[in-house]
C-alpha cells in the first residue's frame, strides 16, 4: 500500500528575506534615526522571534514590544541589545524587566513608583522611557501632569534607581495625510520634550514616528523611528501609498489545500444560513480554513482566493474551520493550493484585499492568523550571515 504524502491543511509562509529588505528600505527613509523593529502581537502574526532576529540582521538597533512578557521572551531567546516594552499593568514583572536590561515605558506616577521599587530590590538601575500623551488619548502622561512625572523621575535618577533613556509619544492619525492632529501632536511633543529637558532630563532617544511617520513625515523622525506594520511589507494606509510605492514587499503568504471538489445542481444552498445559493449546475471547492484560523467571518461572501489559477470569491458564510468557493464548473484536483493572500505579484489576493472585503485594516488580517496555523520560514540566515541551506522551517 502506497502512503499518501501529507498535504498541509493551511500554512503561513514567512519570507524573512523580504522582511530584511523591508527593514533596509525603511532605514533609507529615515537615515539619520535609529531603527526600532516593532514585533508585538507575535510579530503582527508573523512570528515574533524569527522576525526580530531577521530585523536585527538587517540593521535594526532596537526591538519594540507591547507587553513585558513579549520582551522577556525575546531576551530569553537570546536577542541582544535594546528591547523596549510599553504596556504595563500594576504588579507587572518589573523586577524581571530590570534584571533583563529592558527599557520600560512609564506613563504615570504609579508605574514610576513600581519600577523604582523593583530597581531598589534588584540593586540595579532601571532604564525608563517617559511617554507623553500628545493627543492620542490612550496611554501616556497628560501635559498637565508631565512636570510632576519628570520631577519624580529625576529624583529617582539622582538616587541611581533609574535612568531616563527616552521621551516618546504616539500619533493618532499619521496614516491620514494632512490630518490637523499630526501637526498639533508634533507641536505638543516638542513642547513636552523641551520642558523635560529644561527640568534636567538628558534622554538618549526622543521618538514619535510610527510606520506612516517613518514613510511620509521626515520632520517626525527625531532620534529613532518605530516601524511596525510596514516592516512586514504592508502599507499602513492605502491612501498614502501601496507597498510597492515605498519599496516594500509583503512578508506573509497564507495558503490552504483544497479538501473537496464536488458537483452540485442549481439552487443548492451553501454553508450556514444559505446566504449563497448556486445559480446553476456548478462545482464547489472546500477550503479547510476558517475563522478559527483567523480568516475573518466578516468577509463571508466577499473574501477572495486564488484557486486553480483563477480568482474566486467565498460562497456563503465562512465557518470556524472551512469555507466554500464556487468553482463555476472547473475541477482542480483535491489538494491543489489555495492562496488566500500574498504579495499579489502572481495574481493572488493581498492582505489589503481581505481587509477591504472584511471592512477592516490589513494589520488585523495578518495579526489575527491563529496559532494552529503553522508558520513556515523561508530564507533564514545562520550566525555567519548566510542563508540557511534548509531554506524552510516550520513552527507551530
Beta strands, then each sheet from edge to edge (+ up, - down):
strand 1: 10-15
strand 2: 34-38
strand 3: 62-67
strand 4: 82-87
strand 5: 103-106
strand 6: 126-131
strand 7: 162-168
strand 8: 205-207
strand 9: 224-225
strand 10: 252-264
strand 11: 269-270
strand 12: 276-277
strand 13: 282-287
strand 14: 304-307
strand 15: 310-315
strand 16: 323-326
strand 17: 337-341
strand 18: 374-378
strand 19: 392-395
sheet 1: 19+ 18- 1- 10+ 13- 16+ 15- 14+ 17-
sheet 2: 8+ 7+ 6+ 5+ 4+ 3+ 2+ 9+
sheet 3: 11+ 12-
end
